[in-house]
Amino acid sequence: MTDTTGTFDEALERLHAKGPEFEGWLTNHAPMTVEALVRHGHAPRVHRWLDAYRHRLEDMPGRTGVRIDGTADASWRTALGDPARLGDWIDHFTRTLAERPWRDVLAEWWPRLLPGITGGSTHPVIRTGHAVRALLDGDRTGPRLAELGHALGYWAARHQPLAAPVTPSGTAGIGAALAGVPGVPDPSRGIRARFAQLPETPGWPAAANAVRPPAGPGEVPGMLAQLVREAVLRYGERAHGSPVMLVHAATAPNAVLRALPALPRELWVPGFRAAWEASASVTAAYPAPGPSEPVASAPATAAEAFARAAEHGDEHAIKFTDTALDVAAADPEAAPGALAATARAVELIAPLGA
């Protein structure tokens, strides 16, 4: 990330006085959106965007006064998945990242947090992916390290494993497996209620486990990239089913892909398994009707695609476009479909402030 203006760090300092949620459990997307805006050359928009988003920013939640000890099982395991400990978790990671190299902290907590990848509607892992990307690609400034602490703290507080964890163990390719995921019986309720239906969803365990697992760490980057590509292209065809929530079927696995370079190789295969679980469960939770054709014309270039999303302003459209452009850059054959999918997001999602 090249940011000679200091805008990104300024924005993070502004945001770190605020909590990761609002209205009880909805996600504050601002840190992730700001990172994407700056990365794609739209730093001048950042503070104006934050001003427009400020009604979704609430003060950091209070602390319980009970310190979390990351080395004592009885301390951190008891607090894991407890949203009432959100402030305590952020304090824990802030202290830890001040004392130890950030990669070591990430490697220690990655396997602890992965089983709860769907908690918080997958937003905590997505925020972690943005934070890790910023640290890998740019200066390791105080605000950027603090952002990783806020992301990991959010993940730990909202950690929630699925009732029936997914274990990829079949022979199906990623595209076929994703297409075979069945929808939940009652898609009228919120995401947590939908995830709770998965164990009783006809065909769910077999379909979710049908995908072929990686043979080893060397296969993981390519398989994750394929999963993100399939989810992005599928969004372009079926986003009308739920244009906001289906974004996460692509952005969650992309967060894991972005974190890989910072992680030991022995953690890569578990990362793929969790990424598949996140993408498959979101796909099942928001079953889409048949394919439809977009109305808006696809952008001709990546720069045009992101400019449209930035002008549109919605955080999901911006973050989805950021992920779709990763696909377009990595796979020229998929680029037209990925660019068209960004137009679909802008077309179907309401603009910021609408």
MARMAR-61905 format. One record per atom (N, C-alpha, C): residue in three letters; x, y, z. Coordinates in steps of 0.1 Angstrom, whole numbers, padded with zeros to 4 digits, always signed. Layout:
BEGIN
ALAXYZ
...
END
This chain:
BEGIN
MET+0009-0012+0000
MET+0000+0000+0000
MET+0009+0012+0000
THR+0006+0021-0009
THR+0014+0034-0010
THR+0004+0045-0006
ASP+0007+0051+0006
ASP-0001+0062+0010
ASP+0008+0073+0016
THR+0012+0082+0007
THR+0021+0093+0011
THR+0014+0104+0018
THR+0000+0103+0019
THR-0007+0114+0025
THR-0009+0112+0040
GLY-0007+0100+0045
GLY-0010+0097+0059
GLY-0025+0095+0062
THR-0033+0095+0051
THR-0047+0094+0053
THR-0052+0081+0060
PHE-0045+0070+0056
PHE-0050+0057+0062
PHE-0047+0057+0077
ASP-0036+0061+0081
ASP-0033+0061+0095
ASP-0042+0071+0103
GLU-0044+0082+0097
GLU-0053+0092+0103
GLU-0067+0086+0105
ALA-0072+0079+0095
ALA-0085+0074+0095
ALA-0086+0063+0106
LEU-0075+0054+0107
LEU-0075+0044+0117
LEU-0075+0050+0131
GLU-0068+0060+0133
GLU-0068+0067+0146
GLU-0081+0072+0150
ARG-0088+0078+0140
ARG-0102+0083+0141
ARG-0111+0071+0145
LEU-0109+0060+0139
LEU-0118+0049+0140
LEU-0116+0041+0153
HIS-0104+0041+0158
HIS-0101+0032+0169
HIS-0107+0037+0183
ALA-0113+0048+0183
ALA-0120+0053+0194
ALA-0134+0047+0194
LYS-0138+0041+0183
LYS-0151+0035+0180
LYS-0151+0020+0181
GLY-0162+0014+0183
GLY-0163+0000+0184
GLY-0165-0007+0171
PRO-0163-0020+0170
PRO-0164-0027+0158
PRO-0179-0030+0154
GLU-0189-0026+0162
GLU-0203-0029+0159
GLU-0211-0017+0163
PHE-0223-0017+0158
PHE-0233-0007+0162
PHE-0247-0014+0163
GLU-0256-0008+0170
GLU-0269-0013+0172
GLU-0269-0028+0177
GLY-0260-0030+0185
GLY-0260-0043+0192
GLY-0251-0054+0186
TRP-0252-0055+0172
TRP-0244-0066+0166
TRP-0240-0063+0151
LEU-0246-0053+0145
LEU-0242-0050+0132
LEU-0228-0045+0131
THR-0221-0048+0119
THR-0207-0046+0118
THR-0203-0032+0114
ASN-0194-0026+0120
ASN-0187-0013+0115
ASN-0177-0017+0104
HIS-0181-0014+0092
HIS-0173-0017+0080
HIS-0162-0007+0077
ALA-0161+0004+0085
ALA-0153+0015+0081
ALA-0138+0012+0079
PRO-0132+0005+0089
PRO-0118+0002+0087
PRO-0114-0006+0074
MET-0123-0015+0071
MET-0121-0023+0059
MET-0123-0015+0046
THR-0133-0006+0046
THR-0136+0002+0035
THR-0125+0012+0033
VAL-0120+0018+0043
VAL-0110+0028+0043
VAL-0097+0022+0037
GLU-0094+0010+0041
GLU-0082+0003+0036
GLU-0083+0001+0021
ALA-0095-0003+0016
ALA-0097-0005+0002
ALA-0097+0008-0006
LEU-0103+0019-0001
LEU-0103+0032-0008
LEU-0088+0037-0009
VAL-0080+0036+0001
VAL-0067+0041+0000
VAL-0059+0033-0009
ARG-0060+0020-0009
ARG-0052+0011-0017
ARG-0055+0013-0032
HIS-0067+0017-0035
HIS-0071+0019-0049
HIS-0070+0033-0054
GLY-0063+0041-0046
GLY-0060+0055-0050
GLY-0071+0065-0047
HIS-0080+0062-0038
HIS-0091+0071-0035
HIS-0089+0077-0021
ALA-0077+0079-0016
ALA-0075+0085-0003
ALA-0082+0098-0001
PRO-0083+0107-0011
PRO-0090+0120-0009
PRO-0105+0118-0005
ARG-0111+0106-0008
ARG-0125+0104-0004
ARG-0127+0100+0010
VAL-0116+0096+0017
VAL-0117+0088+0029
VAL-0124+0096+0040
HIS-0120+0108+0043
HIS-0126+0115+0054
HIS-0140+0119+0051
ARG-0143+0122+0039
ARG-0157+0126+0035
ARG-0166+0113+0036
TRP-0160+0102+0032
TRP-0168+0089+0034
TRP-0170+0086+0048
LEU-0161+0088+0057
LEU-0163+0086+0071
LEU-0173+0095+0077
ASP-0173+0108+0072
ASP-0183+0117+0077
ASP-0197+0112+0074
ALA-0199+0106+0062
ALA-0212+0101+0057
ALA-0216+0089+0065
TYR-0206+0081+0070
TYR-0208+0069+0077
TYR-0209+0070+0092
ARG-0207+0082+0097
ARG-0205+0084+0111
ARG-0217+0080+0120
HIS-0229+0079+0114
HIS-0240+0075+0122
HIS-0240+0060+0125
ARG-0231+0053+0119
ARG-0229+0039+0122
ARG-0217+0036+0132
LEU-0211+0047+0136
LEU-0200+0046+0145
LEU-0204+0048+0160
GLU-0202+0038+0168
GLU-0205+0039+0182
GLU-0193+0038+0190
ASP-0193+0044+0202
ASP-0181+0044+0211
ASP-0177+0029+0214
MET-0164+0028+0217
MET-0159+0015+0221
MET-0166+0010+0233
PRO-0170-0003+0233
PRO-0177-0008+0245
PRO-0168-0009+0257
GLY-0175-0009+0268
GLY-0167-0009+0281
GLY-0160-0022+0284
ARG-0152-0022+0294
ARG-0144-0033+0298
ARG-0151-0039+0311
THR-0149-0052+0312
THR-0154-0059+0325
THR-0144-0057+0336
GLY-0132-0053+0333
GLY-0122-0052+0344
GLY-0114-0065+0346
VAL-0118-0076+0339
VAL-0111-0089+0341
VAL-0102-0091+0329
ARG-0089-0091+0332
ARG-0079-0092+0321
ARG-0079-0106+0315
ILE-0078-0106+0302
ILE-0077-0119+0294
ILE-0062-0123+0293
ASP-0058-0135+0297
ASP-0045-0140+0296
ASP-0044-0150+0285
GLY-0037-0146+0274
GLY-0036-0155+0262
GLY-0028-0167+0264
THR-0021-0169+0275
THR-0013-0181+0278
THR-0020-0190+0287
ALA-0031-0186+0293
ALA-0038-0195+0302
ALA-0051-0199+0296
ASP-0052-0212+0294
ASP-0064-0218+0288
ASP-0077-0213+0295
ALA-0077-0214+0308
ALA-0089-0211+0315
ALA-0093-0196+0313
SER-0084-0188+0310
SER-0087-0173+0308
SER-0092-0171+0294
TRP-0085-0174+0284
TRP-0089-0170+0271
TRP-0100-0179+0265
ARG-0100-0192+0269
ARG-0111-0201+0264
ARG-0124-0197+0270
THR-0125-0193+0282
THR-0137-0189+0288
THR-0143-0176+0282
ALA-0134-0167+0277
ALA-0138-0154+0271
ALA-0141-0156+0256
LEU-0136-0166+0250
LEU-0138-0168+0236
LEU-0152-0169+0232
GLY-0157-0160+0223
GLY-0170-0161+0218
GLY-0180-0153+0227
ASP-0175-0145+0236
ASP-0183-0137+0245
ASP-0183-0123+0241
PRO-0194-0118+0234
PRO-0194-0104+0229
PRO-0193-0094+0241
ALA-0197-0098+0253
ALA-0196-0089+0264
ALA-0181-0086+0268
ARG-0172-0094+0263
ARG-0158-0092+0266
ARG-0151-0085+0254
LEU-0158-0079+0245
LEU-0152-0073+0233
LEU-0141-0063+0237
GLY-0144-0054+0246
GLY-0134-0044+0250
GLY-0122-0051+0256
ASP-0124-0061+0264
ASP-0113-0069+0270
ASP-0104-0075+0260
TRP-0111-0081+0250
TRP-0103-0088+0239
TRP-0094-0078+0231
ILE-0100-0066+0228
ILE-0092-0056+0221
ILE-0080-0051+0230
ASP-0083-0050+0243
ASP-0072-0046+0252
ASP-0061-0057+0252
HIS-0065-0070+0252
HIS-0056-0081+0252
HIS-0047-0080+0239
PHE-0053-0079+0228
PHE-0045-0079+0216
PHE-0036-0066+0214
THR-0041-0055+0219
THR-0033-0043+0219
THR-0021-0045+0227
ARG-0022-0050+0239
ARG-0010-0053+0247
ARG-0001-0063+0241
THR-0006-0074+0236
THR+0002-0084+0230
THR+0010-0080+0218
LEU+0003-0072+0209
LEU+0010-0067+0197
LEU+0021-0056+0201
ALA+0020-0050+0212
ALA+0030-0041+0217
ALA+0042-0048+0222
GLU+0040-0061+0226
GLU+0051-0069+0232
GLU+0058-0079+0223
ARG+0051-0083+0212
ARG+0056-0094+0204
ARG+0054-0090+0189
PRO+0062-0096+0180
PRO+0060-0094+0166
PRO+0046-0098+0161
TRP+0041-0090+0152
TRP+0027-0092+0149
TRP+0024-0106+0142
ARG+0034-0110+0134
ARG+0033-0123+0127
ARG+0032-0134+0137
ASP+0040-0134+0148
ASP+0039-0144+0158
ASP+0026-0144+0165
VAL+0020-0132+0168
VAL+0007-0132+0174
VAL-0004-0138+0165
LEU-0003-0134+0152
LEU-0013-0139+0142
LEU-0012-0154+0141
ALA+0001-0160+0141
ALA+0002-0174+0140
ALA-0003-0182+0152
GLU-0001-0176+0164
GLU-0006-0182+0176
GLU-0021-0183+0176
TRP-0028-0172+0172
TRP-0042-0171+0173
TRP-0050-0176+0161
TRP-0044-0177+0150
TRP-0051-0181+0138
TRP-0058-0195+0140
PRO-0051-0205+0145
PRO-0058-0218+0146
PRO-0068-0218+0158
ARG-0066-0209+0167
ARG-0076-0207+0178
ARG-0089-0201+0172
LEU-0088-0192+0163
LEU-0099-0184+0159
LEU-0106-0190+0146
LEU-0099-0198+0138
LEU-0105-0203+0126
LEU-0118-0211+0128
PRO-0119-0219+0138
PRO-0132-0226+0140
PRO-0144-0217+0141
GLY-0142-0205+0145
GLY-0153-0195+0146
GLY-0153-0185+0134
ILE-0149-0189+0123
ILE-0148-0180+0111
ILE-0162-0174+0107
THR-0172-0181+0109
THR-0186-0176+0105
THR-0192-0167+0116
GLY-0186-0166+0128
GLY-0191-0157+0138
GLY-0190-0142+0133
GLY-0200-0134+0137
GLY-0200-0120+0133
GLY-0203-0119+0118
SER-0210-0129+0113
SER-0214-0129+0098
SER-0201-0129+0089
THR-0190-0135+0094
THR-0177-0136+0087
THR-0170-0122+0087
HIS-0175-0112+0093
HIS-0168-0099+0092
HIS-0155-0098+0100
PRO-0154-0105+0111
PRO-0141-0104+0118
PRO-0129-0109+0110
VAL-0131-0120+0103
VAL-0120-0125+0095
VAL-0117-0116+0083
ILE-0128-0110+0077
ILE-0126-0101+0066
ILE-0118-0088+0071
ARG-0121-0083+0083
ARG-0114-0072+0088
ARG-0099-0076+0091
THR-0097-0088+0096
THR-0084-0093+0098
THR-0076-0093+0085
GLY-0082-0098+0074
GLY-0076-0099+0061
GLY-0071-0085+0056
HIS-0080-0075+0058
HIS-0076-0062+0054
HIS-0064-0056+0062
ALA-0065-0059+0075
ALA-0054-0055+0084
ALA-0041-0061+0081
VAL-0041-0074+0078
VAL-0029-0081+0075
VAL-0023-0076+0061
ARG-0032-0074+0052
ARG-0027-0069+0039
ARG-0020-0056+0040
ALA-0026-0047+0048
ALA-0019-0034+0050
ALA-0006-0035+0057
LEU-0004-0045+0066
LEU+0009-0046+0073
LEU+0019-0053+0064
LEU+0014-0062+0055
LEU+0023-0069+0046
LEU+0028-0059+0035
ASP+0020-0050+0031
ASP+0023-0042+0019
ASP+0028-0028+0023
GLY+0027-0024+0035
GLY+0030-0010+0039
GLY+0038-0009+0051
ASP+0040+0003+0057
ASP+0047+0005+0069
ASP+0040-0001+0081
ARG+0047-0006+0090
ARG+0042-0012+0102
ARG+0040-0001+0113
THR+0031+0008+0110
THR+0029+0019+0119
THR+0020+0015+0131
GLY+0020+0024+0141
GLY+0012+0021+0153
GLY-0003+0019+0150
PRO-0009+0028+0142
PRO-0023+0026+0139
PRO-0026+0013+0131
ARG-0017+0008+0123
ARG-0019-0004+0115
ARG-0018-0016+0124
LEU-0008-0016+0133
LEU-0007-0027+0143
LEU-0020-0027+0152
ALA-0024-0015+0156
ALA-0036-0014+0164
ALA-0048-0020+0157
GLU-0049-0017+0144
GLU-0060-0022+0136
GLU-0060-0037+0136
LEU-0049-0044+0135
LEU-0049-0058+0136
LEU-0054-0063+0150
GLY-0050-0056+0160
GLY-0055-0059+0174
GLY-0070-0058+0175
HIS-0076-0047+0169
HIS-0090-0045+0169
HIS-0097-0056+0161
ALA-0091-0060+0150
ALA-0097-0071+0142
ALA-0097-0084+0149
LEU-0086-0088+0155
LEU-0085-0101+0162
LEU-0093-0101+0174
GLY-0094-0089+0181
GLY-0103-0088+0193
GLY-0117-0090+0189
TYR-0121-0084+0178
TYR-0135-0086+0173
TYR-0138-0100+0170
TRP-0128-0107+0163
TRP-0130-0121+0160
TRP-0131-0130+0172
ALA-0123-0127+0182
ALA-0123-0135+0194
ALA-0136-0134+0202
ALA-0142-0121+0202
ALA-0154-0119+0209
ALA-0166-0124+0202
ARG-0166-0125+0189
ARG-0177-0130+0181
ARG-0175-0144+0176
HIS-0164-0151+0181
HIS-0161-0164+0177
HIS-0173-0173+0179
GLN-0178-0180+0168
GLN-0189-0189+0170
GLN-0189-0200+0159
PRO-0184-0212+0163
PRO-0184-0223+0154
PRO-0198-0227+0149
LEU-0199-0232+0137
LEU-0211-0238+0133
LEU-0215-0250+0141
ALA-0228-0252+0142
ALA-0233-0264+0150
ALA-0227-0277+0144
ALA-0226-0277+0131
ALA-0220-0289+0125
ALA-0209-0285+0116
PRO-0197-0285+0121
PRO-0185-0280+0113
PRO-0183-0287+0100
VAL-0178-0280+0090
VAL-0176-0286+0077
VAL-0162-0292+0076
THR-0162-0304+0070
THR-0149-0311+0068
THR-0147-0315+0054
PRO-0141-0307+0045
PRO-0139-0311+0031
PRO-0132-0325+0030
SER-0138-0334+0024
SER-0133-0348+0024
SER-0137-0355+0011
GLY-0142-0348+0001
GLY-0147-0355-0011
GLY-0138-0354-0023
THR-0143-0354-0035
THR-0135-0354-0047
THR-0140-0343-0056
ALA-0150-0335-0053
ALA-0156-0325-0062
ALA-0147-0313-0063
GLY-0147-0307-0075
GLY-0140-0295-0077
GLY-0148-0283-0070
ILE-0141-0272-0068
ILE-0147-0261-0061
ILE-0159-0256-0067
GLY-0159-0254-0080
GLY-0171-0248-0087
GLY-0183-0257-0086
ALA-0181-0270-0088
ALA-0192-0280-0087
ALA-0197-0281-0073
ALA-0188-0281-0063
ALA-0192-0282-0049
ALA-0200-0270-0045
LEU-0196-0258-0049
LEU-0203-0246-0045
LEU-0217-0245-0052
ALA-0217-0250-0064
ALA-0230-0250-0071
ALA-0240-0260-0065
GLY-0234-0270-0058
GLY-0243-0281-0052
GLY-0247-0278-0038
VAL-0243-0267-0032
VAL-0247-0264-0019
VAL-0262-0261-0018
PRO-0270-0268-0009
PRO-0284-0265-0009
PRO-0287-0253+0000
GLY-0299-0247-0003
GLY-0303-0235+0005
GLY-0310-0240+0018
VAL-0309-0231+0028
VAL-0316-0234+0041
VAL-0331-0234+0039
PRO-0339-0242+0047
PRO-0353-0243+0045
PRO-0361-0230+0047
ASP-0356-0222+0056
ASP-0363-0209+0059
ASP-0354-0197+0058
PRO-0354-0191+0046
PRO-0345-0180+0043
PRO-0351-0167+0046
SER-0360-0166+0056
SER-0367-0154+0059
SER-0361-0147+0071
ARG-0352-0153+0078
ARG-0347-0148+0090
ARG-0332-0143+0089
GLY-0326-0138+0099
GLY-0313-0133+0099
GLY-0302-0143+0097
ILE-0290-0139+0096
ILE-0279-0149+0092
ILE-0277-0159+0103
ARG-0278-0155+0116
ARG-0275-0164+0127
ARG-0286-0175+0127
ALA-0298-0171+0125
ALA-0309-0181+0124
ALA-0307-0190+0112
ARG-0302-0185+0101
ARG-0300-0193+0089
ARG-0289-0203+0092
PHE-0278-0199+0098
PHE-0267-0208+0100
PHE-0271-0219+0110
ALA-0280-0216+0119
ALA-0285-0226+0129
ALA-0293-0237+0122
GLN-0298-0234+0110
GLN-0306-0244+0103
GLN-0298-0254+0095
LEU-0285-0251+0093
LEU-0277-0259+0085
LEU-0276-0274+0088
PRO-0275-0278+0101
PRO-0275-0292+0104
PRO-0287-0300+0099
GLU-0299-0293+0099
GLU-0311-0299+0094
GLU-0315-0297+0080
THR-0306-0289+0073
THR-0309-0286+0059
THR-0307-0299+0050
PRO-0317-0304+0043
PRO-0315-0316+0035
PRO-0303-0315+0025
GLY-0294-0324+0026
GLY-0283-0324+0017
GLY-0271-0316+0021
TRP-0272-0308+0032
TRP-0261-0299+0036
TRP-0248-0306+0039
PRO-0248-0316+0049
PRO-0235-0321+0052
PRO-0228-0327+0041
ALA-0235-0335+0033
ALA-0228-0342+0021
ALA-0223-0332+0011
ALA-0231-0322+0008
ALA-0227-0312-0002
ALA-0215-0303+0003
ALA-0216-0299+0016
ALA-0205-0291+0022
ALA-0192-0298+0023
ASN-0193-0311+0025
ASN-0181-0319+0027
ASN-0176-0325+0014
ALA-0183-0323+0003
ALA-0180-0330-0010
ALA-0167-0324-0017
VAL-0163-0312-0014
VAL-0152-0306-0021
VAL-0139-0313-0017
ARG-0130-0314-0027
ARG-0117-0321-0025
ARG-0108-0312-0016
PRO-0103-0317-0005
PRO-0094-0309+0003
PRO-0080-0308-0004
PRO-0072-0298+0000
PRO-0059-0297-0006
PRO-0050-0308-0002
ALA-0041-0313-0011
ALA-0032-0324-0008
ALA-0021-0319+0002
GLY-0019-0306+0002
GLY-0008-0301+0011
GLY-0008-0286+0010
PRO+0001-0279+0017
PRO+0001-0264+0017
PRO+0003-0258+0003
GLY+0011-0265-0005
GLY+0014-0260-0018
GLY+0002-0258-0027
GLU-0009-0265-0025
GLU-0021-0264-0033
GLU-0030-0253-0028
VAL-0028-0248-0015
VAL-0038-0239-0009
VAL-0039-0226-0016
PRO-0028-0219-0019
PRO-0031-0206-0026
PRO-0039-0207-0038
GLY-0036-0217-0047
GLY-0044-0218-0059
GLY-0058-0222-0057
MET-0061-0231-0047
MET-0074-0235-0044
MET-0082-0223-0038
LEU-0076-0216-0029
LEU-0083-0204-0024
LEU-0086-0194-0034
ALA-0077-0192-0043
ALA-0079-0182-0054
ALA-0091-0187-0063
GLN-0092-0200-0065
GLN-0103-0206-0073
GLN-0116-0204-0066
LEU-0116-0206-0052
LEU-0128-0204-0045
LEU-0133-0190-0045
VAL-0124-0180-0044
VAL-0128-0166-0045
VAL-0133-0163-0059
ARG-0126-0168-0069
ARG-0131-0166-0083
ARG-0145-0171-0085
GLU-0147-0184-0081
GLU-0160-0189-0083
GLU-0171-0181-0075
ALA-0168-0177-0063
ALA-0178-0169-0056
ALA-0181-0156-0062
VAL-0170-0149-0067
VAL-0172-0137-0074
VAL-0180-0138-0087
LEU-0177-0148-0095
LEU-0185-0150-0107
LEU-0199-0155-0105
ARG-0201-0163-0094
ARG-0214-0167-0090
ARG-0222-0155-0086
TYR-0216-0146-0079
TYR-0223-0133-0075
TYR-0228-0126-0087
GLY-0220-0125-0097
GLY-0224-0118-0109
GLY-0237-0123-0115
GLU-0239-0136-0113
GLU-0251-0143-0119
GLU-0263-0143-0109
ARG-0260-0143-0096
ARG-0271-0146-0086
ARG-0272-0136-0075
ALA-0265-0125-0076
ALA-0266-0115-0065
ALA-0279-0110-0062
HIS-0289-0111-0072
HIS-0302-0106-0069
HIS-0309-0114-0058
GLY-0304-0126-0054
GLY-0309-0133-0043
GLY-0307-0126-0030
SER-0296-0120-0028
SER-0293-0112-0016
SER-0280-0104-0019
PRO-0281-0093-0025
PRO-0269-0086-0030
PRO-0259-0081-0020
VAL-0264-0079-0007
VAL-0254-0075+0003
VAL-0248-0087+0009
MET-0256-0097+0014
MET-0250-0108+0021
MET-0242-0118+0013
LEU-0245-0119+0000
LEU-0237-0128-0008
LEU-0223-0123-0011
VAL-0221-0110-0009
VAL-0208-0105-0010
VAL-0198-0113-0002
HIS-0202-0117+0010
HIS-0193-0124+0020
HIS-0189-0138+0016
ALA-0196-0144+0007
ALA-0192-0157+0001
ALA-0178-0155-0006
ALA-0175-0143-0011
ALA-0163-0141-0018
ALA-0153-0134-0009
THR-0157-0124-0001
THR-0148-0116+0007
THR-0142-0124+0018
ALA-0149-0133+0024
ALA-0144-0141+0036
ALA-0132-0150+0031
PRO-0134-0158+0021
PRO-0122-0166+0017
PRO-0111-0158+0011
ASN-0114-0146+0006
ASN-0103-0138+0001
ASN-0095-0132+0013
ALA-0101-0130+0024
ALA-0094-0126+0036
ALA-0084-0136+0040
VAL-0088-0149+0040
VAL-0079-0160+0043
VAL-0067-0160+0033
LEU-0070-0158+0020
LEU-0060-0158+0010
LEU-0050-0147+0013
ARG-0055-0135+0016
ARG-0046-0124+0019
ARG-0037-0126+0031
ALA-0042-0134+0041
ALA-0034-0137+0053
ALA-0023-0147+0051
LEU-0024-0156+0041
LEU-0015-0167+0039
LEU+0000-0163+0040
PRO+0004-0152+0033
PRO+0019-0149+0033
PRO+0024-0146+0047
ALA+0016-0142+0056
ALA+0020-0139+0070
ALA+0020-0151+0079
LEU+0015-0163+0074
LEU+0013-0174+0082
LEU+0023-0185+0079
PRO+0026-0193+0089
PRO+0034-0206+0087
PRO+0026-0215+0077
ARG+0033-0222+0069
ARG+0027-0231+0059
ARG+0018-0241+0065
GLU+0022-0246+0077
GLU+0014-0256+0084
GLU-0001-0251+0087
LEU-0003-0238+0087
LEU-0016-0233+0089
LEU-0024-0230+0077
TRP-0018-0233+0065
TRP-0025-0230+0053
TRP-0037-0239+0050
VAL-0035-0252+0052
VAL-0046-0262+0049
VAL-0058-0259+0058
PRO-0056-0258+0071
PRO-0067-0254+0080
PRO-0074-0241+0075
GLY-0066-0232+0070
GLY-0072-0219+0065
GLY-0081-0222+0053
PHE-0077-0231+0044
PHE-0086-0234+0033
PHE-0099-0240+0038
ARG-0098-0249+0047
ARG-0110-0256+0052
ARG-0120-0246+0058
ALA-0114-0236+0066
ALA-0123-0226+0072
ALA-0129-0217+0061
ALA-0121-0213+0052
ALA-0125-0204+0041
ALA-0137-0211+0033
TRP-0135-0224+0030
TRP-0146-0231+0023
TRP-0158-0231+0032
GLU-0157-0234+0045
GLU-0168-0234+0053
GLU-0176-0221+0053
ALA-0168-0210+0054
ALA-0174-0197+0054
ALA-0182-0194+0040
SER-0175-0197+0029
SER-0182-0194+0016
SER-0194-0203+0014
ALA-0192-0216+0017
ALA-0204-0226+0015
ALA-0215-0222+0024
SER-0213-0219+0037
SER-0224-0216+0046
SER-0231-0203+0042
VAL-0224-0193+0038
VAL-0231-0181+0033
VAL-0239-0184+0021
THR-0234-0192+0012
THR-0241-0196+0000
THR-0254-0203+0003
ALA-0253-0212+0013
ALA-0265-0219+0018
ALA-0275-0210+0025
ALA-0270-0201+0032
ALA-0278-0192+0040
ALA-0286-0183+0031
TYR-0281-0180+0020
TYR-0288-0170+0011
TYR-0289-0176-0003
PRO-0298-0186-0004
PRO-0301-0193-0017
PRO-0306-0183-0027
ALA-0300-0184-0039
ALA-0304-0174-0050
ALA-0313-0181-0060
PRO-0322-0173-0065
PRO-0330-0178-0077
PRO-0321-0180-0089
GLY-0327-0184-0100
GLY-0319-0187-0112
GLY-0311-0175-0116
PRO-0301-0177-0125
PRO-0292-0166-0130
PRO-0301-0155-0136
SER-0295-0143-0136
SER-0302-0132-0142
SER-0291-0123-0149
GLU-0295-0115-0158
GLU-0285-0107-0166
GLU-0285-0093-0159
PRO-0273-0088-0157
PRO-0272-0074-0152
PRO-0277-0064-0162
VAL-0282-0053-0156
VAL-0287-0042-0164
VAL-0276-0032-0168
ALA-0267-0029-0158
ALA-0257-0020-0160
ALA-0246-0026-0169
SER-0239-0017-0177
SER-0228-0022-0185
SER-0216-0024-0176
ALA-0208-0034-0179
ALA-0196-0037-0171
ALA-0186-0027-0174
PRO-0178-0023-0163
PRO-0167-0014-0165
PRO-0156-0020-0174
ALA-0149-0012-0181
ALA-0139-0017-0191
ALA-0126-0020-0184
THR-0123-0013-0173
THR-0110-0015-0166
THR-0112-0016-0151
ALA-0102-0021-0144
ALA-0102-0022-0129
ALA-0104-0008-0123
ALA-0097+0002-0129
ALA-0098+0016-0123
ALA-0112+0021-0124
GLU-0118+0018-0136
GLU-0132+0023-0137
GLU-0142+0016-0128
ALA-0139+0003-0126
ALA-0148-0005-0116
ALA-0147+0001-0102
PHE-0135+0003-0098
PHE-0134+0008-0084
PHE-0139+0022-0083
ALA-0137+0030-0093
ALA-0142+0044-0093
ALA-0157+0044-0091
ARG-0164+0035-0098
ARG-0178+0034-0097
ARG-0182+0030-0083
ALA-0175+0020-0077
ALA-0179+0016-0064
ALA-0176+0027-0054
ALA-0165+0034-0055
ALA-0162+0045-0046
ALA-0172+0056-0047
GLU-0177+0059-0059
GLU-0187+0070-0061
GLU-0200+0065-0055
HIS-0203+0052-0056
HIS-0216+0046-0051
HIS-0215+0047-0036
GLY-0204+0044-0030
GLY-0202+0046-0015
GLY-0206+0035-0006
ASP-0214+0026-0010
ASP-0218+0015+0000
ASP-0206+0007+0003
GLU-0204+0003+0016
GLU-0192-0004+0020
GLU-0191-0018+0014
HIS-0203-0025+0012
HIS-0203-0038+0006
HIS-0199-0037-0008
ALA-0204-0028-0016
ALA-0200-0026-0030
ALA-0185-0023-0031
ILE-0180-0015-0022
ILE-0165-0012-0023
ILE-0157-0024-0019
LYS-0160-0031-0009
LYS-0152-0043-0005
LYS-0154-0054-0015
PHE-0166-0056-0020
PHE-0167-0067-0031
PHE-0159-0063-0043
THR-0159-0051-0047
THR-0152-0047-0059
THR-0137-0049-0056
ASP-0132-0046-0045
ASP-0118-0048-0041
ASP-0114-0062-0043
THR-0123-0072-0038
THR-0120-0086-0040
THR-0121-0090-0055
ALA-0132-0085-0062
ALA-0133-0089-0076
ALA-0121-0085-0084
LEU-0115-0073-0080
LEU-0103-0069-0088
LEU-0091-0077-0085
ASP-0091-0083-0073
ASP-0080-0093-0071
ASP-0082-0105-0081
VAL-0094-0109-0083
VAL-0097-0120-0092
VAL-0093-0116-0106
ALA-0097-0104-0110
ALA-0094-0099-0124
ALA-0079-0098-0126
ALA-0071-0094-0116
ALA-0057-0092-0117
ALA-0050-0106-0118
ALA-0055-0116-0111
ALA-0049-0129-0110
ALA-0052-0138-0122
ASP-0064-0136-0128
ASP-0069-0145-0138
ASP-0075-0137-0150
PRO-0067-0134-0160
PRO-0072-0126-0172
PRO-0085-0132-0178
GLU-0086-0146-0178
GLU-0098-0152-0184
GLU-0110-0149-0176
ALA-0109-0147-0163
ALA-0120-0144-0154
ALA-0123-0129-0153
ALA-0114-0121-0158
ALA-0115-0107-0156
ALA-0128-0101-0161
PRO-0133-0104-0173
PRO-0146-0099-0178
PRO-0157-0102-0168
GLY-0158-0114-0164
GLY-0169-0118-0155
GLY-0167-0111-0141
ALA-0155-0109-0136
ALA-0153-0103-0124
ALA-0156-0088-0124
LEU-0153-0081-0136
LEU-0157-0067-0137
LEU-0172-0066-0138
ALA-0178-0075-0145
ALA-0193-0075-0146
ALA-0199-0076-0133
ALA-0193-0085-0124
ALA-0199-0087-0111
ALA-0198-0074-0103
THR-0188-0066-0105
THR-0187-0053-0097
THR-0198-0044-0101
ALA-0202-0044-0114
ALA-0213-0036-0119
ALA-0226-0041-0113
ARG-0227-0054-0111
ARG-0239-0060-0104
ARG-0240-0055-0090
ALA-0229-0055-0083
ALA-0230-0050-0069
ALA-0235-0035-0068
VAL-0229-0027-0077
VAL-0233-0013-0077
VAL-0247-0011-0081
GLU-0252-0020-0090
GLU-0265-0019-0095
GLU-0276-0023-0085
LEU-0273-0033-0077
LEU-0283-0039-0068
LEU-0282-0034-0054
ILE-0271-0030-0049
ILE-0269-0025-0035
ILE-0273-0010-0034
ALA-0280-0006-0024
ALA-0284+0008-0023
ALA-0271+0016-0020
PRO-0270+0028-0025
PRO-0258+0036-0023
PRO-0258+0041-0008
LEU-0246+0045-0004
LEU-0244+0050+0010
LEU-0253+0063+0011
GLY-0261+0063+0022
GLY-0270+0074+0024
GLY-0284+0073+0018
ALA-0286+0062+0010
ALA-0299+0061+0003
ALA-0310+0057+0013
END
